[in-house]
Amino acid sequence: MTTLPQRRRGARDADDGQATLVAAAAQLPVGLLVLDRSGRVLRANPAGARVLALSLDEVAGADAAVLLADDPAVQDAGDAAWGSPRWLERHDGTSVCVRTVVTADAQAPRYVVWVQDVTAQQRHEARLRREAMSDAVTGVANRRSLERRLVHEVGRVRAGHGPLALLLIDLDRFKDVNDSLGHLAGDTVLSAVAARLRRAVRPSDLVARLGGDEFVVLCPGADEATAQAVADRVTATVTADLAVAGHRVRPSVSVGFAVTRGDETAEALLARADATMYRAKREARAAGTEPRSAS
């Protein structure tokens, strides 16, 4: 039979063990929260409170149902594994990206939630993805990104979501800028042209730098008339004067476009637009006029 002193010693040992666990949890870089079945916080460590953008004084009783949203899998404690990253809105209105493990307490109607704040990691990975798909000089899509989007859009046209227009834009006499003002000035012109192209096209269009002084605009859903209107806006917008390295530069462009309804490959569409662009360039030179657009 257990004596009263033994029971008291056992209670003290249990309290000491719980205090040790609480102290250890307070030092963890990973959030630990105990929630009731409605998602209210019963207890949290400092990292868990930070995930919710609350102080330790504020976290008890706070609504943390967002950690249980989207039906996260409730796992057995022995088989727990981190879930996929997901973005949540916190109590201060900011967003946080977390991974969670949710387990049900077998002894009481509550959940134990482990939560990792992976916001910095996710933003870093997103930045790396953007850089891999963006042109380093101009910030628009690079050739790799263009090729992926072009194949995707041609596939959509074949599935009946067409047509698709592709504009090929070549800066005229760009080599003169590099030779006379230097490559840094040339990069300034390229960046300015890219920004002007973004303003000239529709929100649904993609602007990409193909390489050198060539740009491409993809126009999903655009027929010949729409593509011509976009090409005219591109020519008018790009050819305004530009201040570069203390000089006035007036960029000029040759624009060609092609429209497909799904009966050709992405490479064939690009080649056809390239041919019309060079035809426009030749005709403009022969006429002694500024380059214009052609289809």
GINOR-V181174 format. One record per residue. RES is the residue in one small letter. SS is DSSP state (h for helix, s for strand, l for the rest). OMEGA is omega in whole degrees, 0 to 359 (* if undefined). NEAR is the number of other ideal C-beta (glycine too) atoms within 12 Angstrom. Layout:
# GINOR-V181174
RES/SS/OMEGA/NEAR + RES/SS/OMEGA/NEAR
This chain:
# GINOR-V181174
m/l/182/5 + t/l/180/10 + t/l/179/9 + l/h/177/10 + p/h/179/10 + q/h/178/12 + r/h/179/13 + r/h/178/13 + r/h/178/14 + g/h/179/15 + a/h/179/15 + r/h/179/14 + d/h/178/14 + a/h/179/14 + d/h/179/14 + d/h/180/14 + g/h/178/14 + q/h/178/15 + a/h/179/14 + t/h/179/14 + l/h/179/18 + v/h/179/20 + a/h/179/14 + a/h/180/14 + a/h/181/26 + a/h/182/21 + q/l/184/14 + l/l/174/22 + p/l/180/18 + v/l/181/27 + g/s/176/39 + l/s/180/37 + l/s/172/44 + v/s/184/35 + l/s/170/40 + d/s/186/25 + r/l/177/18 + s/l/179/16 + g/l/177/24 + r/s/183/25 + v/s/173/36 + l/s/180/25 + r/s/178/31 + a/s/172/37 + n/l/183/30 + p/h/180/26 + a/h/177/27 + g/h/177/39 + a/h/181/29 + r/h/178/30 + v/h/179/41 + l/l/183/39 + a/l/178/24 + l/l/173/27 + s/l/178/16 + l/h/179/21 + d/h/184/11 + e/h/194/18 + v/h/181/31 + a/l/180/22 + g/l/181/19 + a/l/178/31 + d/s/177/23 + a/l/181/41 + a/h/178/25 + v/h/178/29 + l/h/178/42 + l/h/183/33 + a/h/179/19 + d/h/175/17 + d/h/176/12 + p/l/182/30 + a/l/173/19 + v/s/190/24 + q/s/170/20 + d/l/184/15 + a/h/182/17 + g/h/183/9 + d/h/187/10 + a/l/177/20 + a/l/181/17 + w/l/176/20 + g/l/180/27 + s/l/177/17 + p/l/176/23 + r/s/182/26 + w/s/181/21 + l/s/173/31 + e/s/184/20 + r/l/184/27 + h/l/180/24 + d/l/178/15 + g/l/178/9 + t/l/181/17 + s/s/177/19 + v/s/177/34 + c/s/186/27 + v/s/165/41 + r/s/185/29 + t/s/166/41 + v/s/181/31 + v/s/176/36 + t/s/177/28 + a/s/177/24 + d/l/182/20 + a/l/185/13 + q/l/184/10 + a/l/180/14 + p/l/181/14 + r/s/179/25 + y/s/169/35 + v/s/185/34 + v/s/169/43 + w/s/185/34 + v/s/175/43 + q/s/172/30 + d/s/182/33 + v/l/183/27 + t/h/182/25 + a/h/180/15 + q/h/181/17 + q/h/179/23 + r/h/178/18 + h/h/180/14 + e/h/178/16 + a/h/179/19 + r/h/179/14 + l/h/178/13 + r/h/179/14 + r/h/181/18 + e/h/180/17 + a/h/184/17 + m/h/183/24 + s/s/176/25 + d/l/186/31 + a/l/184/18 + v/l/190/24 + t/l/181/31 + g/l/176/24 + v/l/180/35 + a/s/178/32 + n/l/185/28 + r/h/180/24 + r/h/179/20 + s/h/178/27 + l/h/182/33 + e/h/179/25 + r/h/182/20 + r/h/181/30 + l/h/178/37 + v/h/180/21 + h/h/183/20 + e/h/177/36 + v/h/176/33 + g/h/178/20 + r/h/178/22 + v/h/180/31 + r/h/179/21 + a/h/177/13 + g/h/181/12 + h/h/186/17 + g/l/359/24 + p/l/178/30 + l/s/176/44 + a/s/176/46 + l/s/177/47 + l/s/174/53 + l/s/188/44 + i/s/181/50 + d/s/176/39 + l/s/181/41 + d/l/176/33 + r/l/180/24 + f/h/179/31 + k/h/179/16 + d/h/179/20 + v/h/179/31 + n/h/183/23 + d/h/185/12 + s/h/185/17 + l/h/178/23 + g/l/185/17 + h/h/177/18 + l/h/176/15 + a/h/177/24 + g/h/177/30 + d/h/178/26 + t/h/178/27 + v/h/180/40 + l/h/180/37 + s/h/180/25 + a/h/178/30 + v/h/179/44 + a/h/179/38 + a/h/179/24 + r/h/177/31 + l/h/179/43 + r/h/179/27 + r/h/187/21 + a/h/187/32 + v/l/180/37 + r/l/180/24 + p/l/182/12 + s/l/184/18 + d/l/177/35 + l/s/174/36 + v/s/181/39 + a/s/172/37 + r/s/182/36 + l/s/182/35 + g/s/180/20 + g/l/181/19 + d/l/180/31 + e/s/177/35 + f/s/177/47 + v/s/171/43 + v/s/174/52 + l/s/183/47 + c/s/179/43 + p/s/177/31 + g/l/184/24 + a/l/173/33 + d/l/184/22 + e/h/182/23 + a/h/179/16 + t/h/179/26 + a/h/178/38 + q/h/179/27 + a/h/178/25 + v/h/179/38 + a/h/179/42 + d/h/178/24 + r/h/179/28 + v/h/181/45 + t/h/182/38 + a/h/184/22 + t/h/186/27 + v/h/190/43 + t/l/173/29 + a/l/180/21 + d/s/183/15 + l/s/177/27 + a/s/183/15 + v/s/175/27 + a/l/178/19 + g/l/180/10 + h/s/174/17 + r/s/180/14 + v/s/175/30 + r/s/179/22 + p/l/171/39 + s/l/185/33 + v/s/167/41 + s/s/183/41 + v/s/172/49 + g/s/177/42 + f/s/176/46 + a/s/180/42 + v/s/178/35 + t/s/174/37 + r/l/172/22 + g/l/183/21 + d/l/179/16 + e/l/180/23 + t/l/176/18 + a/h/180/29 + e/h/179/17 + a/h/179/18 + l/h/179/39 + l/h/180/34 + a/h/180/19 + r/h/176/28 + a/h/178/42 + d/h/180/28 + a/h/180/22 + t/h/178/35 + m/h/180/41 + y/h/175/23 + r/h/178/26 + a/h/180/35 + k/h/181/31 + r/h/181/20 + e/h/180/20 + a/h/178/26 + r/h/180/18 + a/h/181/11 + a/h/182/12 + g/l/180/8 + t/l/174/16 + e/l/178/23 + p/l/180/34 + r/l/180/30 + s/s/178/39 + a/s/177/32 + s/l/*/30
